Amino acid sequence: MEFNKEQKIAIQPQEGIMLVIAGAGSGKTRCLVEKTAGIIRHNIASPDEILLLTFSRKAAEELKERIAHRIGHDAASIRAGTFHSFCYALIKEYYFLQQSDTHGDPKILDDEQKLQLLNAIISEKIEGFLGMPINAIVYLLEKWSSLPTLTKDRLRDVGMYDKIEQILQEYADYKSAHHMYDFHDLMMHAIAILQNDSHFRSLINNRFSYILVDEFQDTSEDNFELLNLLINPNKRNLFVVGDDWQSIYGFRNARVDYMIHMRRYFPTAKIVKLTVNYRSRKEIVTVSNQFISLNRFKTKKKLVSAKGKGGTVKGFLVNNKNEEIDLVQKLLTRHPKNVAILYRNNWQGALLKKNLYSVHDATFLTMHASKGLEFETIIIVGISDSIIPDPSSELEEERRLMYVALTRAKEQCYIIAYAKSDGSLPRFAKELRIPFRKFTEAF
């Protein structure tokens, strides 16, 4: 199994704290698997002393499967899961040890159920919100604790402050009455237990002598606080991997700052950068590098393509939805296999599917959902200043989202942008610094 120079440094089975900044297509998961195997093989930690945390169940299962393929049945003893599933198990264990009556195991309120419950509570009080859409009210509820005082004062002036507080109280009462936790509750409760019970914290600290975290760029303040409580103070072994250039979950409170300023939080951390892209052709890597370079808040690295030249990056300018659909049809005819159509919002995908009949074996994905995937051909649609960058989102995060979309492509990347009223390019099309052909000159 061959590894490049940077990868060899990353997978060294040594103790301590290490951050691996893994560029797109640079073999992040392979390094994480090999690091885990090396830790076990060199007796730095036994499988049951390893905690592997991720942000999705699918990612956790894939990692455990790949580790099992690498080291065999020992992988079954590794504790691998999402932050939330780990917190749930920790809470259950704590109350079991306390022999506390918790009315049975707590029930989990997932994001969809939470939204349904909030919608039901809001609907009963909607008249007091002066025509504000329900999704806007839900947004206020989600961000309530971190909203600026000025915003809350304005809501108080128009009589909405007390109504929002009332909805939050009703939501809390419902969860309490039905013994339910939402994902935020799980994290907060687990943190509180570890903070307040030093005996239980020592028990957990001594159980896990090595912690590994995937997609570290998605770490929130709560995730980070939990990590600090979990690290064994006598064996400060932490291995985290991710890419700040692909941090796209700010709306879920992810803080890319932990990765960019890692040594501010862990002064002894060793930092390794994986900069060889094994996925994409040179043309795709060059354009995506140029594009993301416009972000100011990021780590410094320059990706190079291991595959060399031979790729395609082309831009097309359309005037309306019909031209876009026609163009996508033609591109799908030319590239019928292993192709994905990426867009900023779900409604764009719904419209395209309706008009294309899901032709060939094309995959339809939002840019967010495409993270971690790869395809021979990528068609990015709907580039418009009113869509991406989303005016309500932070510009650099929107640029990172576009970067994620670009770097899913192995061989061909096509970008379809909407001409502005004066015929000029929208912002992100202009920032790509590639020629854009008019629809009439497309082929």
C-alpha positions as a Python dict, from the first residue, in 0.01 Angstrom:
ca = {
    (1, 'M'): (0, 0, 0),
    (2, 'E'): (180, 311, -125),
    (3, 'F'): (157, 647, 55),
    (4, 'N'): (310, 979, -44),
    (5, 'K'): (548, 1173, 180),
    (6, 'E'): (274, 1382, 347),
    (7, 'Q'): (52, 1079, 403),
    (8, 'K'): (337, 883, 561),
    (9, 'I'): (387, 1159, 818),
    (10, 'A'): (12, 1169, 891),
    (11, 'I'): (-27, 795, 947),
    (12, 'Q'): (272, 755, 1180),
    (13, 'P'): (139, 560, 1481),
    (14, 'Q'): (255, 805, 1743),
    (15, 'E'): (105, 963, 2052),
    (16, 'G'): (6, 1327, 2084),
    (17, 'I'): (-224, 1569, 1906),
    (18, 'M'): (-228, 1593, 1527),
    (19, 'L'): (-434, 1785, 1275),
    (20, 'V'): (-435, 1661, 917),
    (21, 'I'): (-558, 1924, 672),
    (22, 'A'): (-666, 1700, 388),
    (23, 'G'): (-736, 1875, 57),
    (24, 'A'): (-1010, 1753, -176),
    (25, 'G'): (-935, 1407, -314),
    (26, 'S'): (-615, 1371, -110),
    (27, 'G'): (-694, 1035, 54),
    (28, 'K'): (-834, 1158, 387),
    (29, 'T'): (-1034, 846, 469),
    (30, 'R'): (-750, 614, 367),
    (31, 'C'): (-517, 798, 606),
    (32, 'L'): (-771, 782, 889),
    (33, 'V'): (-810, 406, 840),
    (34, 'E'): (-434, 348, 825),
    (35, 'K'): (-373, 569, 1130),
    (36, 'T'): (-622, 364, 1331),
    (37, 'A'): (-466, 36, 1213),
    (38, 'G'): (-118, 161, 1306),
    (39, 'I'): (-225, 269, 1655),
    (40, 'I'): (-353, -83, 1719),
    (41, 'R'): (-67, -263, 1545),
    (42, 'H'): (197, -74, 1750),
    (43, 'N'): (8, -125, 2079),
    (44, 'I'): (-42, 247, 2138),
    (45, 'A'): (-407, 170, 2209),
    (46, 'S'): (-617, -144, 2198),
    (47, 'P'): (-930, -143, 1978),
    (48, 'D'): (-1163, -97, 2276),
    (49, 'E'): (-963, 212, 2384),
    (50, 'I'): (-1024, 388, 2052),
    (51, 'L'): (-1308, 638, 2002),
    (52, 'L'): (-1380, 742, 1644),
    (53, 'L'): (-1626, 1032, 1604),
    (54, 'T'): (-1794, 1149, 1284),
    (55, 'F'): (-2087, 1368, 1181),
    (56, 'S'): (-2301, 1111, 999),
    (57, 'R'): (-2403, 754, 1066),
    (58, 'K'): (-2315, 658, 709),
    (59, 'A'): (-1959, 793, 749),
    (60, 'A'): (-1916, 607, 1079),
    (61, 'E'): (-2033, 278, 927),
    (62, 'E'): (-1809, 321, 622),
    (63, 'L'): (-1504, 393, 836),
    (64, 'K'): (-1563, 94, 1061),
    (65, 'E'): (-1614, -129, 757),
    (66, 'R'): (-1289, -12, 599),
    (67, 'I'): (-1098, -51, 926),
    (68, 'A'): (-1237, -405, 961),
    (69, 'H'): (-1119, -481, 608),
    (70, 'R'): (-774, -353, 709),
    (71, 'I'): (-728, -515, 1053),
    (72, 'G'): (-992, -789, 1074),
    (73, 'H'): (-1228, -877, 1360),
    (74, 'D'): (-1047, -652, 1612),
    (75, 'A'): (-1229, -358, 1453),
    (76, 'A'): (-1552, -474, 1619),
    (77, 'S'): (-1424, -339, 1953),
    (78, 'I'): (-1363, 14, 1822),
    (79, 'R'): (-1624, 265, 1937),
    (80, 'A'): (-1726, 446, 1617),
    (81, 'G'): (-2028, 671, 1575),
    (82, 'T'): (-2164, 1021, 1546),
    (83, 'F'): (-2119, 1282, 1817),
    (84, 'H'): (-2490, 1258, 1890),
    (85, 'S'): (-2506, 878, 1910),
    (86, 'F'): (-2207, 882, 2144),
    (87, 'C'): (-2375, 1142, 2366),
    (88, 'Y'): (-2694, 934, 2377),
    (89, 'A'): (-2502, 624, 2487),
    (90, 'L'): (-2308, 825, 2746),
    (91, 'I'): (-2629, 967, 2897),
    (92, 'K'): (-2788, 620, 2915),
    (93, 'E'): (-2478, 475, 3084),
    (94, 'Y'): (-2463, 759, 3334),
    (95, 'Y'): (-2822, 713, 3448),
    (96, 'F'): (-2779, 335, 3459),
    (97, 'L'): (-2477, 372, 3688),
    (98, 'Q'): (-2667, 623, 3900),
    (99, 'Q'): (-2956, 374, 3919),
    (100, 'S'): (-3173, 672, 3839),
    (101, 'D'): (-3536, 636, 3728),
    (102, 'T'): (-3541, 800, 3388),
    (103, 'H'): (-3879, 653, 3285),
    (104, 'G'): (-3696, 426, 3043),
    (105, 'D'): (-3447, 531, 2779),
    (106, 'P'): (-3494, 888, 2654),
    (107, 'K'): (-3656, 924, 2314),
    (108, 'I'): (-3472, 1108, 2036),
    (109, 'L'): (-3643, 1389, 1851),
    (110, 'D'): (-3469, 1401, 1513),
    (111, 'D'): (-3450, 1718, 1303),
    (112, 'E'): (-3758, 1634, 1099),
    (113, 'Q'): (-3969, 1555, 1407),
    (114, 'K'): (-3841, 1868, 1577),
    (115, 'L'): (-3947, 2079, 1278),
    (116, 'Q'): (-4293, 1918, 1273),
    (117, 'L'): (-4342, 1987, 1644),
    (118, 'L'): (-4227, 2349, 1616),
    (119, 'N'): (-4452, 2403, 1314),
    (120, 'A'): (-4749, 2270, 1510),
    (121, 'I'): (-4680, 2499, 1808),
    (122, 'I'): (-4618, 2802, 1583),
    (123, 'S'): (-4935, 2740, 1378),
    (124, 'E'): (-5148, 2790, 1687),
    (125, 'K'): (-4992, 3135, 1740),
    (126, 'I'): (-4925, 3244, 1384),
    (127, 'E'): (-5163, 3541, 1398),
    (128, 'G'): (-4930, 3726, 1631),
    (129, 'F'): (-4637, 3719, 1387),
    (130, 'L'): (-4759, 3984, 1143),
    (131, 'G'): (-4742, 3762, 835),
    (132, 'M'): (-4390, 3634, 900),
    (133, 'P'): (-4338, 3292, 728),
    (134, 'I'): (-4319, 2988, 956),
    (135, 'N'): (-3969, 2899, 832),
    (136, 'A'): (-3846, 3247, 934),
    (137, 'I'): (-3992, 3197, 1282),
    (138, 'V'): (-3825, 2856, 1308),
    (139, 'Y'): (-3495, 3021, 1212),
    (140, 'L'): (-3537, 3273, 1496),
    (141, 'L'): (-3612, 2991, 1739),
    (142, 'E'): (-3303, 2796, 1631),
    (143, 'K'): (-3075, 3100, 1666),
    (144, 'W'): (-3250, 3254, 1969),
    (145, 'S'): (-2971, 3213, 2223),
    (146, 'S'): (-2713, 3372, 1990),
    (147, 'L'): (-2924, 3652, 1839),
    (148, 'P'): (-2785, 4003, 1895),
    (149, 'T'): (-2955, 4210, 2167),
    (150, 'L'): (-3052, 4469, 1903),
    (151, 'T'): (-3246, 4206, 1707),
    (152, 'K'): (-3426, 4089, 2018),
    (153, 'D'): (-3511, 4450, 2110),
    (154, 'R'): (-3669, 4503, 1768),
    (155, 'L'): (-3875, 4187, 1811),
    (156, 'R'): (-3984, 4314, 2152),
    (157, 'D'): (-4091, 4645, 1996),
    (158, 'V'): (-4327, 4467, 1754),
    (159, 'G'): (-4464, 4230, 2018),
    (160, 'M'): (-4290, 3912, 1898),
    (161, 'Y'): (-4032, 3862, 2173),
    (162, 'D'): (-4273, 3720, 2432),
    (163, 'K'): (-4442, 3500, 2170),
    (164, 'I'): (-4109, 3341, 2073),
    (165, 'E'): (-4023, 3285, 2439),
    (166, 'Q'): (-4364, 3121, 2485),
    (167, 'I'): (-4307, 2887, 2189),
    (168, 'L'): (-3966, 2788, 2325),
    (169, 'Q'): (-4121, 2716, 2665),
    (170, 'E'): (-4398, 2504, 2515),
    (171, 'Y'): (-4141, 2312, 2313),
    (172, 'A'): (-3932, 2251, 2627),
    (173, 'D'): (-4240, 2145, 2825),
    (174, 'Y'): (-4343, 1897, 2554),
    (175, 'K'): (-3997, 1737, 2551),
    (176, 'S'): (-3991, 1714, 2928),
    (177, 'A'): (-4340, 1560, 2948),
    (178, 'H'): (-4255, 1299, 2685),
    (179, 'H'): (-3898, 1238, 2802),
    (180, 'M'): (-3748, 1352, 2472),
    (181, 'Y'): (-3414, 1497, 2367),
    (182, 'D'): (-3339, 1677, 2043),
    (183, 'F'): (-2983, 1663, 1910),
    (184, 'H'): (-2881, 1986, 2082),
    (185, 'D'): (-3016, 1855, 2415),
    (186, 'L'): (-2809, 1537, 2380),
    (187, 'M'): (-2490, 1735, 2338),
    (188, 'M'): (-2567, 1981, 2618),
    (189, 'H'): (-2669, 1710, 2863),
    (190, 'A'): (-2363, 1497, 2793),
    (191, 'I'): (-2136, 1800, 2842),
    (192, 'A'): (-2311, 1889, 3170),
    (193, 'I'): (-2268, 1533, 3302),
    (194, 'L'): (-1895, 1530, 3225),
    (195, 'Q'): (-1847, 1878, 3372),
    (196, 'N'): (-2035, 1810, 3693),
    (197, 'D'): (-1935, 1452, 3775),
    (198, 'S'): (-1558, 1419, 3794),
    (199, 'H'): (-1577, 1049, 3886),
    (200, 'F'): (-1779, 964, 3576),
    (201, 'R'): (-1555, 1186, 3361),
    (202, 'S'): (-1247, 994, 3486),
    (203, 'L'): (-1420, 669, 3401),
    (204, 'I'): (-1475, 785, 3041),
    (205, 'N'): (-1128, 944, 3013),
    (206, 'N'): (-961, 620, 3120),
    (207, 'R'): (-1175, 414, 2884),
    (208, 'F'): (-1059, 597, 2571),
    (209, 'S'): (-687, 653, 2530),
    (210, 'Y'): (-705, 761, 2164),
    (211, 'I'): (-970, 980, 1999),
    (212, 'L'): (-998, 1029, 1623),
    (213, 'V'): (-1234, 1277, 1454),
    (214, 'D'): (-1337, 1285, 1089),
    (215, 'E'): (-1451, 1603, 906),
    (216, 'F'): (-1305, 1822, 1179),
    (217, 'Q'): (-1396, 2138, 987),
    (218, 'D'): (-1761, 2072, 1083),
    (219, 'T'): (-1688, 2093, 1457),
    (220, 'S'): (-1919, 2325, 1650),
    (221, 'E'): (-1847, 2493, 1981),
    (222, 'D'): (-2045, 2219, 2158),
    (223, 'N'): (-1858, 1942, 1975),
    (224, 'F'): (-1528, 2104, 2066),
    (225, 'E'): (-1622, 2140, 2432),
    (226, 'L'): (-1721, 1774, 2443),
    (227, 'L'): (-1391, 1670, 2283),
    (228, 'N'): (-1192, 1859, 2545),
    (229, 'L'): (-1385, 1681, 2821),
    (230, 'L'): (-1328, 1340, 2660),
    (231, 'I'): (-951, 1365, 2610),
    (232, 'N'): (-762, 1161, 2867),
    (233, 'P'): (-551, 1421, 3058),
    (234, 'N'): (-271, 1163, 3104),
    (235, 'K'): (-277, 1044, 2741),
    (236, 'R'): (-357, 1346, 2528),
    (237, 'N'): (-399, 1153, 2205),
    (238, 'L'): (-617, 1325, 1947),
    (239, 'F'): (-606, 1279, 1569),
    (240, 'V'): (-837, 1503, 1365),
    (241, 'V'): (-875, 1524, 986),
    (242, 'G'): (-1066, 1759, 760),
    (243, 'D'): (-1044, 2049, 517),
    (244, 'D'): (-1132, 2406, 608),
    (245, 'W'): (-1175, 2480, 235),
    (246, 'Q'): (-1475, 2245, 246),
    (247, 'S'): (-1640, 2382, 561),
    (248, 'I'): (-2004, 2427, 449),
    (249, 'Y'): (-2210, 2385, 766),
    (250, 'G'): (-2192, 2725, 931),
    (251, 'F'): (-2572, 2719, 950),
    (252, 'R'): (-2532, 2418, 1183),
    (253, 'N'): (-2288, 2621, 1395),
    (254, 'A'): (-1972, 2462, 1255),
    (255, 'R'): (-1667, 2674, 1341),
    (256, 'V'): (-1386, 2650, 1089),
    (257, 'D'): (-1175, 2858, 1328),
    (258, 'Y'): (-1081, 2544, 1527),
    (259, 'M'): (-899, 2410, 1223),
    (260, 'I'): (-750, 2736, 1097),
    (261, 'H'): (-616, 2827, 1442),
    (262, 'M'): (-554, 2475, 1576),
    (263, 'R'): (-245, 2573, 1776),
    (264, 'R'): (-440, 2845, 1954),
    (265, 'Y'): (-646, 2563, 2111),
    (266, 'F'): (-381, 2288, 2117),
    (267, 'P'): (-35, 2454, 2130),
    (268, 'T'): (152, 2123, 2096),
    (269, 'A'): (-45, 2002, 1793),
    (270, 'K'): (145, 1870, 1495),
    (271, 'I'): (-7, 1988, 1165),
    (272, 'V'): (22, 1798, 837),
    (273, 'K'): (-119, 1907, 500),
    (274, 'L'): (-223, 1658, 233),
    (275, 'T'): (-201, 1847, -96),
    (276, 'V'): (-196, 1581, -368),
    (277, 'N'): (-539, 1540, -529),
    (278, 'Y'): (-586, 1185, -662),
    (279, 'R'): (-942, 1249, -786),
    (280, 'S'): (-940, 1532, -1036),
    (281, 'R'): (-751, 1623, -1351),
    (282, 'K'): (-510, 1916, -1343),
    (283, 'E'): (-752, 2153, -1522),
    (284, 'I'): (-1019, 2100, -1252),
    (285, 'V'): (-770, 2137, -964),
    (286, 'T'): (-626, 2457, -1115),
    (287, 'V'): (-965, 2628, -1155),
    (288, 'S'): (-1088, 2524, -808),
    (289, 'N'): (-758, 2639, -649),
    (290, 'Q'): (-790, 2980, -816),
    (291, 'F'): (-1151, 3012, -709),
    (292, 'I'): (-1105, 2927, -339),
    (293, 'S'): (-795, 3150, -322),
    (294, 'L'): (-1036, 3446, -311),
    (295, 'N'): (-1132, 3346, 44),
    (296, 'R'): (-926, 3526, 307),
    (297, 'F'): (-1010, 3314, 615),
    (298, 'K'): (-844, 2981, 533),
    (299, 'T'): (-534, 2767, 576),
    (300, 'K'): (-262, 2805, 314),
    (301, 'K'): (-206, 2516, 78),
    (302, 'K'): (-187, 2450, -294),
    (303, 'L'): (-333, 2131, -430),
    (304, 'V'): (-170, 1952, -721),
    (305, 'S'): (-323, 1682, -939),
    (306, 'A'): (-171, 1334, -937),
    (307, 'K'): (-361, 1249, -1256),
    (308, 'G'): (-215, 1531, -1467),
    (309, 'K'): (-370, 1698, -1768),
    (310, 'G'): (-662, 1577, -1978),
    (311, 'G'): (-963, 1719, -1795),
    (312, 'T'): (-1230, 1962, -1908),
    (313, 'V'): (-1368, 2272, -1737),
    (314, 'K'): (-1622, 2465, -1945),
    (315, 'G'): (-1863, 2747, -1869),
    (316, 'F'): (-2193, 2819, -2045),
    (317, 'L'): (-2412, 3128, -2022),
    (318, 'V'): (-2791, 3092, -2051),
    (319, 'N'): (-3077, 3341, -2041),
    (320, 'N'): (-3358, 3126, -1901),
    (321, 'K'): (-3460, 2790, -1756),
    (322, 'N'): (-3549, 2641, -2096),
    (323, 'E'): (-3201, 2708, -2230),
    (324, 'E'): (-3051, 2554, -1918),
    (325, 'I'): (-3263, 2237, -1946),
    (326, 'D'): (-3180, 2204, -2315),
    (327, 'L'): (-2810, 2241, -2240),
    (328, 'V'): (-2819, 1983, -1958),
    (329, 'Q'): (-2994, 1741, -2194),
    (330, 'K'): (-2716, 1780, -2452),
    (331, 'L'): (-2443, 1735, -2188),
    (332, 'L'): (-2612, 1420, -2056),
    (333, 'T'): (-2624, 1280, -2409),
    (334, 'R'): (-2249, 1335, -2437),
    (335, 'H'): (-2177, 1199, -2087),
    (336, 'P'): (-2443, 938, -2005),
    (337, 'K'): (-2243, 750, -1738),
    (338, 'N'): (-2131, 846, -1387),
    (339, 'V'): (-2257, 1203, -1407),
    (340, 'A'): (-2406, 1426, -1137),
    (341, 'I'): (-2608, 1746, -1165),
    (342, 'L'): (-2540, 1980, -873),
    (343, 'Y'): (-2742, 2282, -758),
    (344, 'R'): (-2763, 2517, -461),
    (345, 'N'): (-3126, 2456, -356),
    (346, 'N'): (-3368, 2162, -359),
    (347, 'W'): (-3628, 2350, -565),
    (348, 'Q'): (-3381, 2371, -854),
    (349, 'G'): (-3341, 1995, -851),
    (350, 'A'): (-3717, 1937, -841),
    (351, 'L'): (-3762, 2157, -1149),
    (352, 'L'): (-3484, 1984, -1340),
    (353, 'K'): (-3611, 1633, -1257),
    (354, 'K'): (-3959, 1730, -1372),
    (355, 'N'): (-3830, 1845, -1710),
    (356, 'L'): (-3559, 1584, -1767),
    (357, 'Y'): (-3735, 1261, -1661),
    (358, 'S'): (-3415, 1167, -1475),
    (359, 'V'): (-3252, 1058, -1798),
    (360, 'H'): (-2963, 810, -1819),
    (361, 'D'): (-2813, 732, -1478),
    (362, 'A'): (-2765, 1096, -1377),
    (363, 'T'): (-2750, 1171, -1005),
    (364, 'F'): (-2930, 1485, -883),
    (365, 'L'): (-2778, 1642, -570),
    (366, 'T'): (-2761, 1967, -379),
    (367, 'M'): (-2408, 2096, -341),
    (368, 'H'): (-2428, 2019, 31),
    (369, 'A'): (-2532, 1658, -34),
    (370, 'S'): (-2248, 1608, -283),
    (371, 'K'): (-1981, 1650, -13),
    (372, 'G'): (-1759, 1343, 4),
    (373, 'L'): (-1874, 1203, -332),
    (374, 'E'): (-1705, 1194, -672),
    (375, 'F'): (-1816, 1150, -1033),
    (376, 'E'): (-1653, 1131, -1375),
    (377, 'T'): (-1861, 1430, -1488),
    (378, 'I'): (-2018, 1714, -1291),
    (379, 'I'): (-2274, 1961, -1427),
    (380, 'I'): (-2319, 2260, -1196),
    (381, 'V'): (-2640, 2449, -1274),
    (382, 'G'): (-2814, 2770, -1171),
    (383, 'I'): (-2517, 2997, -1104),
    (384, 'S'): (-2688, 3329, -1039),
    (385, 'D'): (-2633, 3614, -793),
    (386, 'S'): (-2979, 3554, -646),
    (387, 'I'): (-2904, 3183, -583),
    (388, 'I'): (-2533, 3135, -516),
    (389, 'P'): (-2387, 3312, -332),
    (390, 'D'): (-2707, 3300, -130),
    (391, 'P'): (-2763, 3662, -19),
    (392, 'S'): (-2861, 3546, 332),
    (393, 'S'): (-2544, 3339, 383),
    (394, 'E'): (-2186, 3431, 459),
    (395, 'L'): (-1993, 3492, 135),
    (396, 'E'): (-1684, 3284, 215),
    (397, 'E'): (-1897, 2985, 315),
    (398, 'E'): (-2089, 3013, -12),
    (399, 'R'): (-1757, 3015, -194),
    (400, 'R'): (-1651, 2701, -5),
    (401, 'L'): (-1979, 2539, -110),
    (402, 'M'): (-1907, 2615, -475),
    (403, 'Y'): (-1556, 2477, -425),
    (404, 'V'): (-1702, 2151, -294),
    (405, 'A'): (-1916, 2125, -607),
    (406, 'L'): (-1621, 2188, -840),
    (407, 'T'): (-1400, 1930, -672),
    (408, 'R'): (-1648, 1643, -708),
    (409, 'A'): (-1542, 1611, -1074),
    (410, 'K'): (-1281, 1362, -1188),
    (411, 'E'): (-1266, 1430, -1561),
    (412, 'Q'): (-1522, 1690, -1675),
    (413, 'C'): (-1677, 1987, -1499),
    (414, 'Y'): (-1943, 2199, -1671),
    (415, 'I'): (-2078, 2518, -1514),
    (416, 'I'): (-2405, 2676, -1632),
    (417, 'A'): (-2456, 3038, -1531),
    (418, 'Y'): (-2744, 3280, -1587),
    (419, 'A'): (-2662, 3601, -1771),
    (420, 'K'): (-2739, 3918, -1575),
    (421, 'S'): (-2983, 4173, -1723),
    (422, 'D'): (-2694, 4351, -1897),
    (423, 'G'): (-2563, 4022, -2037),
    (424, 'S'): (-2265, 4005, -1798),
    (425, 'L'): (-2156, 3713, -1579),
    (426, 'P'): (-2283, 3661, -1223),
    (427, 'R'): (-2026, 3691, -945),
    (428, 'F'): (-1917, 3328, -902),
    (429, 'A'): (-1900, 3269, -1278),
    (430, 'K'): (-1670, 3571, -1306),
    (431, 'E'): (-1456, 3451, -1014),
    (432, 'L'): (-1390, 3116, -1184),
    (433, 'R'): (-1179, 3301, -1440),
    (434, 'I'): (-1272, 3073, -1729),
    (435, 'P'): (-1441, 3165, -2061),
    (436, 'F'): (-1822, 3132, -2070),
    (437, 'R'): (-1982, 3053, -2404),
    (438, 'K'): (-2329, 3177, -2491),
    (439, 'F'): (-2601, 2914, -2520),
    (440, 'T'): (-2615, 2959, -2897),
    (441, 'E'): (-2242, 2885, -2919),
    (442, 'A'): (-2239, 2598, -2674),
    (443, 'F'): (-2152, 2321, -2919),
}
